[in-house]
Amino acid sequence: MLTYKAPLRDMKFLMNDVFDFQTHYKTLNTGENADAETVDMILQGMADFAEGVISPLYQPADEEGCKFDNGEVTTPTGFKDAYQQYVEGGWQGVSYPEEYGGMNLPMSLNLVKSEMIGTANWPWSMYPGLSTGCINTILHYGDKEQKDLYLPKLVEGSWSGTMCLTEAQAGTDLGQVKTKAEPNDDGTFRINGTKIFISSGEHDLTDNIVHIVLARLPHAPEGTKGISLFIVPKFIPDADGEAGERNGVTCGSIEHKMGISSSATCVLNFDDATGYLIGKPHKGLRAMFTFMNTARMGTAIQAVAHSELAFQNALPYAKERRSMRALSGTKEPNEVADTIINHADVRRLLLTMKAFAEGGRSMIYHAARYADKMAEGIAEGDEEKFEKWDDKIGFYTPVLKGFLTEIANEVAKHGIQIYGGHGYIKEWGMELIARDARISTLYEGTTGVQALDLLGRKVILGSKGKVVRDYTASVMKWCGEYALDKDMRKFVWALTKLCAEWNTLTVRIMLMARKDREIISAACDDYLMYAGYTMMAYHWARMAAVAYKKLEEGGEESPEFYKAKIQTAEFYFDKILPRASGHAESMMTPSEVMTGMDAESFSFLD
Ligand SMILES: Cc1cc2nc3c(=O)[nH]c(=O)nc-3n(C[C@H](O)[C@H](O)[C@H](O)COP(=O)(O)OP(=O)(O)OC[C@H]3O[C@@H](n4cnc5c(N)ncnc54)[C@H](O)[C@@H]3O)c2cc1C
């Protein structure tokens, strides 16, 4: 049976010692209320809810799944009650403005909260999670009437939200969206079309569901330039702002999936549904990006969540399961065999899991500080501020989403491996983590799309390499501070070399791309993974630096925690970081190696 314990010690290490959130909060308007005591209270409250309320539901709910009957979806036993407790605790509103009923705390606290509930029970967390993007979109692009009507209920959590982009023919390529929006005389729109794969599209947790829908106005330009965004509530709000008349949006079916079976993935039919334009006509995709950046960050958190849960549950097993003797000599002579944690190869698996879970958390908490500034821009209606920080996050988003979800699948695989054959058996839950983690590289833009976004849009077209020059300059500046530190020398030396190499690789790819555009597609996956391993190296070096300092200072905290951080950093640099070299070499392969083969020559089946 899987169990979850919130890693508060590690979270606080990052928030207090590595990134000094308290000083950062002083630079925010929303930071006023986020004093150390309040932050601790939020962390503890969320940990209690995650560990005690939703974690025990995770495995049984997977077995039970969601039920579909005549357009209605019933979530698994316990989900509704847990959701009610979540609403009563005010948890949905942690980072939203007080005028809509929120606590007005920084967005980073919402992300930390998402990590805890996501690790305890990812599919459950998707119901409130999808609402976050909906709230952000209405906050950013809605008019006053829309904000006043929808935000209080969404922030309270009594209504939930969805994002309705995908159609059967239009997934990655949203330019192919066909759903139609025709104007009514009263300023509303008639929405007709079918959306597929809509998470939380129908369920029994809330009084109303607010769909954010991509659709085309009559005579709209072809492709992505002709898409507009609409609010389509399941129940049209009445004069008192309560869920009123039933709208023409119904759930046609739910998907039977490999994982996240307790998250309802719905086909939604829009039949003359009443919709309300949000933002400007034909600018829907731009507006949807607010939604998507939040959602992609959410998926990166999913990666850390699965990594953490797999690691937490593999470790005790490795300390109990006995098999053979350690090669260096018997460790437990009074037992029939040594525990498997005594074998270096099992330690390789465990340390990889630990390095990825904690390294990924550090990468997210770092970006969360930019999310704080971006969210403040949205809440204050300050477009310039929003754009500035959205741009900054834009460089990190594809790496966090693409790289962390790929390595989370590796962690989940290692979790099964540590359990041996038992890992393949449902009872232990390790196969559940692997099944649930698998979706993370697919939705919110596949890894391929993240990689193209990073190399094509952010690095080459968007900045001609400047984003990499800026990022590596900041890493090298940090390395400079430790140049004479003998403990840190091995880390900063490796990082400095990587920074120089990353810039060289970027220039070489840009030059190659002038003659051969396909190289961007051919090299982007290697580029993404290279960027991910390099960024994570920087994070492990930073954590090691803080750990050395803490050990030197002494104090009340146990030194073992810091020693383990340094040892994990060493493991990461010695055993994992060499993978970056392979990606560096591979990304320089001419695209011809991939594009050269005729499509008909891939197989010669009769
Ligand atoms: C469980 C689940 C939940 C989901 N939740 C939602 C939701 O709430 N709302 C919503 O709107 N959608 C949702 N989706 C849809 C999801 O976002 C899409 O499935 C995803 O974006 C991929 O689209 P697709 O399935 O059409 O694949 P395709 O776009 O057909 O892609 C197929 C393959 O081709 C590759 N590819 C495509 N174009 C390119 C290119 N230009 N260059 C290189 N490679 C390319 C892709 O990387 C992928 O490997 C969900 C899907 C699932 C399975």
The ligand as a Gaussian input file, in Angstrom:
#p B3LYP/6-31G(d) Opt

LIG

0 1
 C       -5.672000      11.856000     -20.058000
 C       -5.668000      13.064000     -20.933000
 C       -6.092000      14.282000     -20.433000
 C       -6.134000      15.396000     -21.269000
 N       -6.657000      16.587000     -20.788000
 C       -6.902000      17.589000     -21.666000
 C       -7.642000      18.752000     -21.273000
 O       -8.043000      18.896000     -20.123000
 N       -7.918000      19.678000     -22.216000
 C       -7.513000      19.566000     -23.500000
 O       -7.820000      20.445000     -24.301000
 N       -6.776000      18.500000     -23.905000
 C       -6.476000      17.516000     -23.026000
 N       -5.766000      16.404000     -23.433000
 C       -5.273000      16.347000     -24.795000
 C       -3.738000      16.446000     -24.878000
 O       -3.315000      17.733000     -24.533000
 C       -3.333000      16.025000     -26.309000
 O       -3.565000      14.636000     -26.404000
 C       -1.894000      16.362000     -26.608000
 O       -1.743000      17.752000     -26.726000
 C       -1.383000      15.714000     -27.895000
 O       -2.278000      15.871000     -28.948000
 P       -2.715000      14.603000     -29.807000
 O       -3.141000      13.551000     -28.855000
 O       -3.695000      15.037000     -30.821000
 O       -1.380000      14.119000     -30.501000
 P       -0.810000      14.636000     -31.900000
 O       -0.866000      16.117000     -31.944000
 O       -1.482000      13.908000     -32.991000
 O        0.704000      14.171000     -31.809000
 C        1.134000      12.837000     -32.121000
 C        2.661000      12.779000     -32.081000
 O        3.205000      13.645000     -33.083000
 C        4.131000      14.553000     -32.518000
 N        4.036000      15.842000     -33.217000
 C        2.922000      16.517000     -33.538000
 N        3.248000      17.651000     -34.186000
 C        4.586000      17.700000     -34.266000
 C        5.522000      18.604000     -34.829000
 N        5.142000      19.736000     -35.423000
 N        6.834000      18.325000     -34.718000
 C        7.258000      17.189000     -34.111000
 N        6.420000      16.289000     -33.571000
 C        5.104000      16.543000     -33.646000
 C        3.717000      14.681000     -31.053000
 O        4.813000      15.085000     -30.241000
 C        3.252000      13.254000     -30.745000
 O        4.356000      12.474000     -30.420000
 C       -5.681000      15.292000     -22.604000
 C       -5.217000      14.066000     -23.090000
 C       -5.225000      12.967000     -22.287000
 C       -4.785000      11.651000     -22.869000

